[in-house]
Amino acid sequence: MSDAKSERINVRLTPDALETIRAAADVQQQDLTSFVLGAVMERARAVLAEDRILRLTPVEVNQLEKALDSEPEVVPQLRAFLQRISEARETVSK
């Protein structure tokens, strides 16, 4: 059976950075490795999810550029909605 935890990453830190990470790990009642790995995995998953969501095809890029270059279109329902919100805020602030 192979060990699933066989890879390593070495990181150079300032003493202040290391102390901050240690203090945060202590607050979370985690050892340093678990704390750092948890934070890194959370960030890595967020970056990958954002990349998958925001990746546009060439056709979508062209559609976006065309929409951004065109004149804005007034949507009557949206205008009415924003007017109601504005009026409600004015009423609350009085």
N, C-alpha and C positions, 0 to 999 in steps of 0.2 A: 504494500500500500504506500502511495507517495504522499508526502506532506503537502497539503494544500497551501500552507503559508511558507513558501520557500523563496519568495522574491523579497528584495529590499530596496528601499529608497533612502539615500543619505541626503540630509538637508543641513546647510550651514546657516546658523542663526546668530543674531547678536545675543548677548546675555540677557538684555531686557526682553527681547522677543521670547526667548525660552522661558523666562520667569513668568511672563504673561500667559503663555500657553499652559505652563504647569499649574498656575493659579486657577485658570479656567477649568482645567481637568479636575483639580481638587474640588472645586465647587460642584462639578457634575458627578463627583465620586467615581471618577474613571481613572485608569492608569493612562499615562501619557500616550502610549501607542493607540489605545482604543479611542481616546479623545481625538487625536489627530486623524486617524483613519476615518472616524465617523464624520468629521468636518469635511475632509477631502472628498469622501464618497458623496456626501450631500451636495457639495458644489459641483462635482463631476456630473452627477445625474441631472442637475438643473441645467448645466451648460449643454449637455447632450439633448435634453428635452427641448430646450429653446432652439437649438440648431435644427432639430427635426421639424419643429412647428414653423420656424421662420424661413426655411429653405424654399426658395421659389424656383419654379421652372422658368426657362427663357420666355415662354408665352406669358406667364404670370408677371414677370418683370416688365415686359412690354405693356401689359394691361395696366400695371401700377403706374408706370411712367406716363402713359396716355392720360390716365385719370388725374394725375398730379398736374399735368400740363393744361388740362381743360379748365374752363371757367366753372366756378362753383355753381351748383344748382340748389335753389331754395326748395326745401321740402316743407309744404304748408303745415303738415302735422307736427313736424319737429319745431317749426317756428312757433306754433301755438303752444306746444309743450314748454318751450323755453320761456315764453312770455308768462305762462302760469307760474313757473318756478320763480321768475323774477318778481312777479307780483306777490307771491307768498313770502319771499324773503323780505320785501319791503314792509309787509304787514307785521312780520315777526320782529323786525328791527325797530319798529315804532314804539 
